[in-house]
């Protein structure tokens, strides 16, 4: 039998009719949760919220707890349920990338359910269930003092008092249960669980309702509330809440995430001083603001334009420092929005984020009639917009309720669209590495330069997670070393460009570096993102994506030590430039270490490539060359053909025009026609790996041409 709160893995092999066995598959992994009677935790709530039918509290509560972690921590897991929705933070950083969690269920018995003529149901007709989620938070903890903070949104659990016309009977006031399980290298275990020693306070969410919207007052923020050392003496003790009838059950459905990001298609300032933006597609989600400014007390308001009145969406500024903002506990339906209460705003500070249950779109359809393709696109968008908290609703803006009749009517179309087409799957690093080494493979792999830095800070954990969700095959990251000899992710030798600090990376200890906040590409400081260590990054990448370690040769032994510790040596890629002698030496060093290597060669303006010439003259050939060229001259095509004729493959960087004869990402992004000219030319030259700054766009192009899964 399995043991609660432990990691497990399994492998599979098969036998054919002659009894010959296959090789073992790559291991698959899962983690068991707590036993239903083994949480050793209490449901807690805020003392000022009275758990009586008829009360409606629109200001969200938040909770915190400090705890210590001893030396030799091996793993830490957080198991948590917060009703209606929760957002957990540890040591200043958000746990996971989920929204509207846990999933919607019939949490507990509602005695008044049958008294409402709109809901004539016996309250005892269904089985009850309450979902929880589990997170590996090992990398978020440190030896010594730590802190966890949790904000609870009302969700479907705590709704406005039921009236005769209402369609959702409330379950009760918000409540939280959580357990952090610590396992040490010597076998010891400890746990931190919710009880009345936790502290509670009102959050900056001064208004929140899943139907009526959200308002956030930044003046009510309490800096450091989710970090150790915060003075919570003015907070009240949490109180014990009744346990829902539904037993705690693992959230076995997909959670909601940001599934797509849209840029403004048009942006204009209106005569009254407000701004109107059109994102080109109707979505359910929200607008994300980056680097916006105002004066203390100014109120940013967003009116989302749809067929029904817009729910409330407000942000009240605390001061003049640039800030980022997006709602967190409800969604809006819109294509266009009108923004008021802010003096200076540009289109570059806005994106629209589609937020919905993260189910894969495994349907593709092409037709000579573009109308049919458009109908399918609208249908898919409608289905996604209606999926939240792992439930399909009737409509995403007005009722937001999971009527089963709607699902029954749409089921035939949904099954037809989803079953007849090819599934888009995430990259498999073992399969991707096999493709790298197979000169006969026609597949084209995608390497993302510093991750999804257009939406997250470069070389950050969210930037890595984002490209993994896209299906990118290779994460290109850069490393530097702190003064206490810890490898961290940084392209630059200094922290000046990408953090709110100044000075060389090598002048910071890891602890001091972790006090700095990462910046986004446009220079605005994030709230909680920190420079990750190489170990933290590789833990995210393990068994999920290949890793090209750039700027790593000076730390080769240390990189290998970390990769061996994490168990991902077979996912590492190194490359370097120089002479035949230097690159051959590097290739042997990587070969001895069991990692993939390729030389970087350049075709210079006169059409020559001295290093490449020496390889083509004879001797051991690497599996792949990275080929750089400023001009797309005939000699480039001759060299790439010679590489392929010799049984090797070609890697081309499309990130900058000077590296690929100006057949680069920015050119391709101008239009589909330019993409055919730019990306098509690199494929014509034999590129089997693109290193790109536009991974999502490139993947769309390759999938359209059946060059990528």
PATITI-967469 format. One line per field, with one value per residue (C-alpha): residue number from 0; residue in one letter; chain; y, z negated, x. Coordinates in steps of 0.2 Angstrom, whole numbers. Example, Ala and Ser with C-alpha at 12.3 -4.5 7.8 and 13.67 -1.06 7.14 Angstrom:
! residues 2
n = (0; 1)
res = (a; s)
chain = (A; A)
yy = (-22; -5)
zz = (-39; -36)
xx = (62; 68)
This chain:
! residues 709
n = (0; 1; 2; 3; 4; 5; 6; 7; 8; 9; 10; 11; 12; 13; 14; 15; 16; 17; 18; 19; 20; 21; 22; 23; 24; 25; 26; 27; 28; 29; 30; 31; 32; 33; 34; 35; 36; 37; 38; 39; 40; 41; 42; 43; 44; 45; 46; 47; 48; 49; 50; 51; 52; 53; 54; 55; 56; 57; 58; 59; 60; 61; 62; 63; 64; 65; 66; 67; 68; 69; 70; 71; 72; 73; 74; 75; 76; 77; 78; 79; 80; 81; 82; 83; 84; 85; 86; 87; 88; 89; 90; 91; 92; 93; 94; 95; 96; 97; 98; 99; 100; 101; 102; 103; 104; 105; 106; 107; 108; 109; 110; 111; 112; 113; 114; 115; 116; 117; 118; 119; 120; 121; 122; 123; 124; 125; 126; 127; 128; 129; 130; 131; 132; 133; 134; 135; 136; 137; 138; 139; 140; 141; 142; 143; 144; 145; 146; 147; 148; 149; 150; 151; 152; 153; 154; 155; 156; 157; 158; 159; 160; 161; 162; 163; 164; 165; 166; 167; 168; 169; 170; 171; 172; 173; 174; 175; 176; 177; 178; 179; 180; 181; 182; 183; 184; 185; 186; 187; 188; 189; 190; 191; 192; 193; 194; 195; 196; 197; 198; 199; 200; 201; 202; 203; 204; 205; 206; 207; 208; 209; 210; 211; 212; 213; 214; 215; 216; 217; 218; 219; 220; 221; 222; 223; 224; 225; 226; 227; 228; 229; 230; 231; 232; 233; 234; 235; 236; 237; 238; 239; 240; 241; 242; 243; 244; 245; 246; 247; 248; 249; 250; 251; 252; 253; 254; 255; 256; 257; 258; 259; 260; 261; 262; 263; 264; 265; 266; 267; 268; 269; 270; 271; 272; 273; 274; 275; 276; 277; 278; 279; 280; 281; 282; 283; 284; 285; 286; 287; 288; 289; 290; 291; 292; 293; 294; 295; 296; 297; 298; 299; 300; 301; 302; 303; 304; 305; 306; 307; 308; 309; 310; 311; 312; 313; 314; 315; 316; 317; 318; 319; 320; 321; 322; 323; 324; 325; 326; 327; 328; 329; 330; 331; 332; 333; 334; 335; 336; 337; 338; 339; 340; 341; 342; 343; 344; 345; 346; 347; 348; 349; 350; 351; 352; 353; 354; 355; 356; 357; 358; 359; 360; 361; 362; 363; 364; 365; 366; 367; 368; 369; 370; 371; 372; 373; 374; 375; 376; 377; 378; 379; 380; 381; 382; 383; 384; 385; 386; 387; 388; 389; 390; 391; 392; 393; 394; 395; 396; 397; 398; 399; 400; 401; 402; 403; 404; 405; 406; 407; 408; 409; 410; 411; 412; 413; 414; 415; 416; 417; 418; 419; 420; 421; 422; 423; 424; 425; 426; 427; 428; 429; 430; 431; 432; 433; 434; 435; 436; 437; 438; 439; 440; 441; 442; 443; 444; 445; 446; 447; 448; 449; 450; 451; 452; 453; 454; 455; 456; 457; 458; 459; 460; 461; 462; 463; 464; 465; 466; 467; 468; 469; 470; 471; 472; 473; 474; 475; 476; 477; 478; 479; 480; 481; 482; 483; 484; 485; 486; 487; 488; 489; 490; 491; 492; 493; 494; 495; 496; 497; 498; 499; 500; 501; 502; 503; 504; 505; 506; 507; 508; 509; 510; 511; 512; 513; 514; 515; 516; 517; 518; 519; 520; 521; 522; 523; 524; 525; 526; 527; 528; 529; 530; 531; 532; 533; 534; 535; 536; 537; 538; 539; 540; 541; 542; 543; 544; 545; 546; 547; 548; 549; 550; 551; 552; 553; 554; 555; 556; 557; 558; 559; 560; 561; 562; 563; 564; 565; 566; 567; 568; 569; 570; 571; 572; 573; 574; 575; 576; 577; 578; 579; 580; 581; 582; 583; 584; 585; 586; 587; 588; 589; 590; 591; 592; 593; 594; 595; 596; 597; 598; 599; 600; 601; 602; 603; 604; 605; 606; 607; 608; 609; 610; 611; 612; 613; 614; 615; 616; 617; 618; 619; 620; 621; 622; 623; 624; 625; 626; 627; 628; 629; 630; 631; 632; 633; 634; 635; 636; 637; 638; 639; 640; 641; 642; 643; 644; 645; 646; 647; 648; 649; 650; 651; 652; 653; 654; 655; 656; 657; 658; 659; 660; 661; 662; 663; 664; 665; 666; 667; 668; 669; 670; 671; 672; 673; 674; 675; 676; 677; 678; 679; 680; 681; 682; 683; 684; 685; 686; 687; 688; 689; 690; 691; 692; 693; 694; 695; 696; 697; 698; 699; 700; 701; 702; 703; 704; 705; 706; 707; 708)
res = (x; x; x; x; x; x; x; x; x; x; x; x; x; x; x; x; x; x; x; x; x; x; x; x; x; x; x; x; x; x; x; x; x; x; x; x; x; x; x; x; x; x; x; x; x; x; x; x; x; x; x; x; x; x; x; x; x; x; x; x; x; x; x; x; x; x; x; x; x; x; x; x; x; x; x; x; x; x; x; x; x; x; x; x; x; x; x; x; x; x; x; x; x; x; x; x; x; x; x; x; x; x; x; x; x; x; x; x; x; x; x; x; x; x; x; x; x; x; x; x; x; x; x; x; x; x; x; x; x; x; x; x; x; x; x; x; x; x; x; x; x; x; x; x; x; x; x; x; x; x; x; x; x; x; x; x; x; x; x; x; x; x; x; x; x; x; x; x; x; x; x; x; x; x; x; x; x; x; x; x; x; x; x; x; x; x; x; x; x; x; x; x; x; x; x; x; x; x; x; x; x; x; x; x; x; x; x; x; x; x; x; x; x; x; x; x; x; x; x; x; x; x; x; x; x; x; x; x; x; x; x; x; x; x; x; x; x; x; x; x; x; x; x; x; x; x; x; x; x; x; x; x; x; x; x; x; x; x; x; x; x; x; x; x; x; x; x; x; x; x; x; x; x; x; x; x; x; x; x; x; x; x; x; x; x; x; x; x; x; x; x; x; x; x; x; x; x; x; x; x; x; x; x; x; x; x; x; x; x; x; x; x; x; x; x; x; x; x; x; x; x; x; x; x; x; x; x; x; x; x; x; x; x; x; x; x; x; x; x; x; x; x; x; x; x; x; x; x; x; x; x; x; x; x; x; x; x; x; x; x; x; x; x; x; x; x; x; x; x; x; x; x; x; x; x; x; x; x; x; x; x; x; x; x; x; x; x; x; x; x; x; x; x; x; x; x; x; x; x; x; x; x; x; x; x; x; x; x; x; x; x; x; x; x; x; x; x; x; x; x; x; x; x; x; x; x; x; x; x; x; x; x; x; x; x; x; x; x; x; x; x; x; x; x; x; x; x; x; x; x; x; x; x; x; x; x; x; x; x; x; x; x; x; x; x; x; x; x; x; x; x; x; x; x; x; x; x; x; x; x; x; x; x; x; x; x; x; x; x; x; x; x; x; x; x; x; x; x; x; x; x; x; x; x; x; x; x; x; x; x; x; x; x; x; x; x; x; x; x; x; x; x; x; x; x; x; x; x; x; x; x; x; x; x; x; x; x; x; x; x; x; x; x; x; x; x; x; x; x; x; x; x; x; x; x; x; x; x; x; x; x; x; x; x; x; x; x; x; x; x; x; x; x; x; x; x; x; x; x; x; x; x; x; x; x; x; x; x; x; x; x; x; x; x; x; x; x; x; x; x; x; x; x; x; x; x; x; x; x; x; x; x; x; x; x; x; x; x; x; x; x; x; x; x; x; x; x; x; x; x; x; x; x; x; x; x; x; x; x; x; x; x; x; x; x; x; x; x; x; x; x; x; x; x; x; x; x; x; x; x; x; x; x; x; x; x; x; x; x; x; x; x; x; x; x; x; x; x; x; x; x; x; x; x; x; x; x; x; x; x; x; x; x; x; x; x; x; x; x; x; x; x; x; x; x; x; x; x; x)
chain = (A; A; A; A; A; A; A; A; A; A; A; A; A; A; A; A; A; A; A; A; A; A; A; A; A; A; A; A; A; A; A; A; A; A; A; A; A; A; A; A; A; A; A; A; A; A; A; A; A; A; A; A; A; A; A; A; A; A; A; A; A; A; A; A; A; A; A; A; A; A; A; A; A; A; A; A; A; A; A; A; A; A; A; A; A; A; A; A; A; A; A; A; A; A; A; A; A; A; A; A; A; A; A; A; A; A; A; A; A; A; A; A; A; A; A; A; A; A; A; A; A; A; A; A; A; A; A; A; A; A; A; A; A; A; A; A; A; A; A; A; A; A; A; A; A; A; A; A; A; A; A; A; A; A; A; A; A; A; A; A; A; A; A; A; A; A; A; A; A; A; A; A; A; A; A; A; A; A; A; A; A; A; A; A; A; A; A; A; A; A; A; A; A; A; A; A; A; A; A; A; A; A; A; A; A; A; A; A; A; A; A; A; A; A; A; A; A; A; A; A; A; A; A; A; A; A; A; A; A; A; A; A; A; A; A; A; A; A; A; A; A; A; A; A; A; A; A; A; A; A; A; A; A; A; A; A; A; A; A; A; A; A; A; A; A; A; A; A; A; A; A; A; A; A; A; A; A; A; A; A; A; A; A; A; A; A; A; A; A; A; A; A; A; A; A; A; A; A; A; A; A; A; A; A; A; A; A; A; A; A; A; A; A; A; A; A; A; A; A; A; A; A; A; A; A; A; A; A; A; A; A; A; A; A; A; A; A; A; A; A; A; A; A; A; A; A; A; A; A; A; A; A; A; A; A; A; A; A; A; A; A; A; A; A; A; A; A; A; A; A; A; A; A; A; A; A; A; A; A; A; A; A; A; A; A; A; A; A; A; A; A; A; A; A; A; A; A; A; A; A; A; A; A; A; A; A; A; A; A; A; A; A; A; A; A; A; A; A; A; A; A; A; A; A; A; A; A; A; A; A; A; A; A; A; A; A; A; A; A; A; A; A; A; A; A; A; A; A; A; A; A; A; A; A; A; A; A; A; A; A; A; A; A; A; A; A; A; A; A; A; A; A; A; A; A; A; A; A; A; A; A; A; A; A; A; A; A; A; A; A; A; A; A; A; A; A; A; A; A; A; A; A; A; A; A; A; A; A; A; A; A; A; A; A; A; A; A; A; A; A; A; A; A; A; A; A; A; A; A; A; A; A; A; A; A; A; A; A; A; A; A; A; A; A; A; A; A; A; A; A; A; A; A; A; A; A; A; A; A; A; A; A; A; A; A; A; A; A; A; A; A; A; A; A; A; A; A; A; A; A; A; A; A; A; A; A; A; A; A; A; A; A; A; A; A; A; A; A; A; A; A; A; A; A; A; A; A; A; A; A; A; A; A; A; A; A; A; A; A; A; A; A; A; A; A; A; A; A; A; A; A; A; A; A; A; A; A; A; A; A; A; A; A; A; A; A; A; A; A; A; A; A; A; A; A; A; A; A; A; A; A; A; A; A; A; A; A; A; A; A; A; A; A; A; A; A; A; A; A; A; A; A; A; A; A; A; A; A; A; A; A; A; A; A; A; A; A; A; A; A; A; A; A; A; A; A; A; A; A)
yy = (0; 18; 29; 47; 62; 52; 53; 38; 33; 19; 13; 2; -11; -22; -39; -44; -60; -69; -64; -51; -36; -18; -6; 3; 19; 35; 35; 44; 51; 56; 61; 54; 66; 66; 52; 59; 57; 61; 80; 85; 102; 112; 122; 140; 157; 175; 180; 195; 184; 176; 160; 163; 162; 180; 187; 193; 198; 206; 210; 195; 189; 184; 173; 170; 159; 159; 143; 137; 125; 115; 110; 96; 99; 86; 90; 101; 99; 110; 103; 116; 120; 137; 140; 148; 151; 153; 161; 155; 164; 158; 170; 183; 172; 165; 146; 139; 147; 142; 153; 149; 134; 122; 116; 119; 104; 102; 106; 103; 101; 117; 115; 129; 123; 116; 132; 142; 139; 142; 128; 114; 101; 90; 95; 77; 71; 72; 66; 79; 83; 96; 97; 101; 104; 99; 109; 105; 120; 114; 128; 142; 138; 141; 136; 146; 158; 156; 162; 157; 169; 164; 175; 168; 174; 171; 161; 150; 146; 163; 171; 185; 181; 171; 180; 173; 176; 170; 154; 150; 146; 150; 137; 147; 160; 157; 144; 137; 121; 118; 107; 109; 92; 94; 79; 80; 70; 60; 54; 66; 74; 89; 98; 115; 114; 127; 130; 145; 150; 157; 176; 184; 201; 210; 210; 224; 216; 228; 221; 204; 194; 181; 190; 208; 210; 215; 231; 232; 246; 246; 258; 243; 233; 227; 225; 209; 201; 185; 185; 181; 195; 204; 212; 204; 210; 220; 204; 193; 175; 164; 155; 137; 133; 119; 105; 103; 87; 83; 74; 81; 74; 78; 90; 78; 89; 103; 120; 137; 146; 160; 150; 164; 182; 195; 212; 227; 228; 246; 259; 276; 290; 297; 315; 313; 307; 288; 275; 262; 246; 232; 215; 208; 192; 189; 180; 177; 183; 201; 215; 215; 232; 233; 248; 260; 275; 286; 297; 290; 288; 288; 274; 265; 258; 246; 244; 227; 229; 214; 211; 213; 227; 226; 219; 231; 231; 244; 247; 261; 268; 269; 281; 286; 271; 260; 245; 229; 225; 211; 204; 187; 180; 183; 184; 196; 193; 206; 210; 229; 239; 257; 262; 278; 285; 286; 300; 291; 274; 266; 251; 243; 243; 232; 214; 203; 187; 173; 163; 147; 128; 122; 109; 105; 110; 94; 99; 105; 108; 115; 119; 127; 138; 150; 152; 134; 137; 153; 144; 131; 144; 153; 137; 133; 150; 149; 132; 138; 154; 144; 133; 138; 129; 113; 115; 120; 134; 140; 157; 165; 183; 183; 167; 158; 142; 124; 119; 101; 104; 116; 102; 89; 100; 104; 87; 80; 95; 95; 76; 78; 92; 85; 66; 68; 77; 77; 81; 94; 87; 95; 91; 75; 78; 60; 61; 78; 72; 57; 69; 80; 64; 57; 65; 57; 65; 79; 86; 104; 108; 125; 132; 147; 161; 165; 158; 168; 185; 194; 190; 186; 191; 183; 167; 167; 152; 158; 161; 143; 136; 146; 139; 121; 124; 130; 114; 121; 108; 117; 131; 142; 149; 158; 156; 166; 163; 172; 176; 161; 149; 146; 146; 157; 162; 178; 183; 198; 199; 212; 213; 231; 227; 213; 217; 232; 231; 236; 228; 212; 195; 189; 202; 195; 180; 170; 177; 195; 191; 184; 201; 208; 209; 204; 216; 213; 217; 235; 238; 238; 229; 213; 211; 194; 186; 183; 177; 158; 146; 134; 120; 128; 130; 112; 105; 114; 107; 89; 77; 91; 101; 100; 114; 123; 130; 146; 156; 139; 134; 143; 133; 117; 106; 115; 114; 95; 94; 102; 92; 76; 81; 85; 70; 78; 76; 68; 84; 96; 104; 114; 123; 134; 143; 143; 133; 115; 110; 120; 114; 96; 96; 103; 90; 76; 84; 84; 66; 60; 69; 61; 77; 84; 96; 106; 119; 136; 141; 157; 160; 177; 190; 183; 167; 156; 147; 141; 130; 122; 119; 109; 98; 95; 90; 74; 67; 65; 75; 82; 78; 96; 113; 130; 140; 159; 171; 189; 188; 175; 172; 156; 149; 148; 135; 126; 124; 119; 106; 99; 98; 87; 77; 73; 66; 81; 93; 112; 124; 142; 157; 167; 179; 193; 197; 197; 179; 172; 183; 194; 179; 183; 182; 200; 199; 183; 192; 206; 194; 176; 181; 187; 171; 160; 170; 171; 154; 146; 151; 144; 128; 127; 130; 114; 121; 107; 118; 136; 147; 160; 175; 171; 153; 153; 161; 149; 134; 139; 141; 124; 115; 122; 114; 98; 100; 100; 90)
zz = (0; 3; -11; -13; -7; 2; 20; 31; 49; 61; 77; 91; 104; 115; 123; 141; 147; 147; 129; 134; 122; 125; 116; 100; 102; 94; 76; 73; 55; 43; 25; 13; 2; -16; -22; -24; -43; -43; -40; -58; -53; -57; -46; -51; -46; -51; -68; -61; -48; -56; -49; -48; -33; -27; -30; -15; -17; -2; -9; -7; -23; -23; -35; -39; -49; -53; -55; -56; -44; -51; -42; -29; -21; -8; -2; -7; -1; -4; -4; -4; -1; -3; 0; 11; 19; 12; 17; 6; 5; -4; -8; 4; 19; 26; 24; 42; 56; 53; 52; 46; 36; 29; 42; 40; 31; 20; 5; -10; -14; -13; -23; -15; 3; 5; -1; 14; 28; 41; 34; 29; 24; 9; 0; -3; 15; 19; 13; 6; 10; 6; 16; 11; 21; 18; 22; 20; 11; 7; 17; 9; -9; -17; -33; -48; -48; -34; -32; -23; -18; -11; -4; -2; 12; 10; 26; 27; 8; 1; 12; 9; -2; 7; 13; 22; 39; 35; 42; 30; 12; 2; -7; -21; -25; -18; -27; -25; -28; -25; -29; -25; -26; -29; -26; -31; -23; -40; -38; -51; -46; -53; -48; -50; -49; -51; -68; -79; -81; -63; -62; -51; -44; -31; -14; -1; 9; 2; 13; 21; 28; 42; 51; 46; 48; 38; 31; 24; 13; 13; -2; -12; -8; -22; -15; -20; -27; -18; -24; -40; -53; -49; -64; -65; -83; -76; -67; -76; -79; -67; -73; -70; -57; -54; -43; -26; -24; -8; -12; -6; 11; 22; 36; 50; 64; 73; 64; 72; 78; 90; 106; 119; 120; 132; 137; 141; 159; 157; 143; 142; 130; 129; 128; 109; 105; 104; 115; 126; 131; 143; 141; 156; 148; 136; 120; 102; 91; 87; 93; 85; 82; 81; 75; 72; 61; 52; 36; 19; 19; 38; 44; 60; 67; 81; 90; 99; 114; 118; 120; 101; 89; 84; 66; 55; 58; 49; 42; 30; 30; 15; 22; 37; 39; 55; 51; 60; 58; 63; 54; 46; 39; 53; 72; 85; 103; 116; 132; 129; 113; 108; 94; 84; 69; 75; 84; 94; 102; 117; 127; 122; 104; 108; 112; 111; 102; 106; 90; 90; 85; 94; 105; 121; 137; 147; 162; 179; 194; 211; 226; 242; 236; 222; 215; 209; 200; 192; 186; 177; 170; 162; 156; 147; 140; 133; 125; 117; 111; 102; 92; 75; 59; 70; 74; 90; 87; 97; 101; 94; 90; 83; 75; 74; 68; 73; 80; 86; 100; 109; 108; 115; 130; 134; 131; 148; 156; 142; 145; 164; 163; 150; 155; 173; 172; 166; 148; 145; 132; 121; 126; 120; 116; 120; 136; 140; 137; 148; 162; 159; 162; 177; 193; 202; 192; 201; 185; 180; 162; 153; 141; 131; 128; 109; 108; 111; 107; 116; 102; 87; 82; 92; 84; 71; 65; 73; 89; 89; 84; 98; 112; 105; 106; 124; 129; 132; 133; 126; 112; 115; 99; 93; 77; 65; 48; 32; 19; 9; 25; 29; 47; 52; 68; 75; 92; 87; 75; 65; 58; 64; 79; 73; 54; 43; 37; 43; 44; 50; 47; 39; 26; 18; 7; 12; -3; 2; 20; 15; 7; 25; 36; 54; 67; 83; 100; 100; 83; 71; 55; 50; 33; 28; 42; 37; 46; 46; 43; 56; 45; 43; 62; 66; 54; 64; 80; 74; 86; 94; 106; 112; 105; 115; 102; 109; 101; 92; 97; 83; 71; 80; 65; 54; 67; 69; 50; 49; 64; 56; 39; 48; 59; 76; 84; 99; 102; 103; 119; 120; 134; 138; 151; 156; 166; 171; 158; 144; 149; 151; 133; 127; 137; 128; 111; 114; 121; 105; 94; 104; 111; 128; 136; 152; 159; 164; 181; 191; 210; 211; 224; 237; 237; 227; 210; 205; 190; 200; 215; 203; 197; 215; 220; 209; 192; 179; 183; 169; 170; 173; 177; 172; 188; 187; 203; 205; 224; 232; 246; 257; 246; 231; 241; 247; 229; 221; 235; 232; 213; 217; 230; 217; 205; 193; 190; 190; 176; 181; 170; 176; 161; 170; 189; 187; 183; 197; 212; 206; 207; 189; 177; 179; 198; 197; 184; 197; 206; 212; 228; 220; 209; 224; 231; 215; 206; 223; 228; 212; 215; 233; 226; 215; 198; 186; 171; 170; 155; 154; 145; 151; 146; 147; 164; 171; 164; 173; 189; 187; 182; 197; 208; 199; 193; 174; 163)
xx = (0; 6; 10; 2; 12; 26; 33; 31; 36; 33; 40; 32; 38; 29; 32; 28; 20; 37; 41; 53; 53; 54; 65; 59; 49; 54; 47; 31; 28; 14; 13; 0; -10; -14; -26; -43; -41; -23; -23; -20; -27; -42; -53; -51; -59; -60; -68; -77; -86; -102; -106; -125; -136; -141; -123; -113; -95; -87; -70; -59; -49; -31; -21; -3; 8; 27; 37; 55; 64; 79; 95; 95; 78; 75; 57; 42; 24; 9; -8; -22; -40; -47; -66; -72; -55; -37; -21; -6; 11; 27; 41; 34; 31; 15; 13; 9; 1; -17; -33; -50; -45; -50; -62; -81; -90; -106; -95; -107; -125; -136; -152; -161; -158; -176; -184; -180; -193; -179; -169; -182; -169; -168; -152; -148; -149; -130; -114; -103; -84; -72; -56; -38; -22; -4; 12; 30; 37; 54; 62; 52; 58; 75; 83; 77; 62; 48; 31; 15; 1; -16; -30; -47; -59; -78; -80; -96; -95; -99; -112; -124; -139; -152; -167; -182; -174; -157; -150; -136; -138; -123; -113; -106; -92; -74; -63; -46; -37; -18; -4; 15; 24; 43; 54; 73; 87; 89; 71; 63; 47; 38; 22; 14; -5; -20; -26; -31; -13; -14; -17; -31; -34; -44; -35; -33; -48; -61; -74; -76; -90; -89; -103; -102; -83; -68; -60; -42; -36; -17; -17; -23; -8; 3; 21; 29; 13; 18; 36; 45; 48; 31; 23; 6; 2; -13; -20; -33; -32; -41; -56; -61; -74; -86; -79; -88; -98; -88; -72; -56; -52; -37; -42; -41; -47; -37; -36; -38; -23; -19; -20; -18; -12; -18; -10; -21; -27; -32; -30; -36; -38; -56; -62; -66; -49; -52; -45; -53; -44; -49; -40; -48; -55; -69; -62; -66; -52; -45; -34; -17; -8; 11; 20; 5; 6; -5; -7; -12; -31; -33; -45; -42; -58; -61; -77; -77; -89; -100; -119; -122; -116; -98; -94; -84; -65; -56; -38; -35; -17; -6; 7; 16; 27; 24; 14; 7; -12; -24; -39; -37; -53; -66; -66; -74; -80; -74; -66; -65; -63; -64; -51; -53; -45; -28; -19; -5; -7; 0; -5; 12; 6; -9; -12; -28; -26; -38; -41; -50; -49; -33; -39; -30; -37; -34; -45; -38; -48; -44; -56; -55; -69; -63; -80; -80; -63; -69; -85; -74; -62; -77; -84; -68; -66; -84; -81; -65; -73; -86; -74; -69; -65; -66; -84; -93; -105; -120; -112; -97; -103; -121; -127; -110; -119; -116; -133; -132; -144; -132; -119; -131; -136; -118; -110; -112; -103; -89; -86; -85; -73; -62; -61; -58; -41; -24; -19; -6; 5; 19; 37; 45; 64; 69; 60; 67; 85; 82; 77; 92; 103; 94; 100; 85; 71; 61; 55; 60; 63; 61; 73; 66; 79; 79; 61; 45; 53; 39; 27; 38; 56; 69; 77; 63; 53; 37; 46; 51; 34; 26; 36; 34; 15; 17; 26; 44; 57; 73; 75; 90; 96; 111; 121; 132; 139; 136; 150; 146; 148; 129; 125; 110; 101; 107; 113; 122; 137; 128; 110; 107; 96; 85; 83; 80; 98; 115; 132; 140; 131; 147; 146; 130; 128; 113; 103; 106; 103; 86; 81; 81; 65; 66; 61; 50; 57; 51; 60; 45; 49; 39; 31; 38; 48; 66; 82; 81; 96; 101; 95; 78; 77; 82; 70; 56; 64; 67; 58; 49; 61; 79; 90; 104; 115; 123; 138; 141; 159; 167; 156; 156; 160; 147; 134; 136; 136; 119; 112; 118; 110; 93; 95; 93; 111; 103; 93; 108; 115; 132; 139; 154; 163; 182; 194; 192; 205; 195; 178; 184; 191; 174; 165; 175; 173; 154; 155; 164; 151; 136; 129; 125; 137; 138; 151; 146; 152; 150; 150; 158; 155; 168; 158; 171; 170; 187; 182; 168; 180; 191; 177; 171; 189; 187; 187; 173; 158; 147; 128; 124; 131; 125; 127; 128; 128; 125; 122; 111; 124; 125; 140; 128; 117; 132; 139; 122; 120; 138; 134; 118; 127; 140; 126; 125; 111; 109; 104; 100; 96; 81; 82; 92; 94; 113; 113; 102; 104; 89; 77; 73; 58; 54; 53; 42; 30; 26; 14; 10; 18; 34; 34; 34; 49; 59; 55; 53; 70; 79; 70; 76; 93; 91; 87; 81; 82; 77; 82; 68; 62; 44; 41; 22; 22; 35; 26; 11; 20; 29; 13; 4; 17; 17; 35; 31; 19)
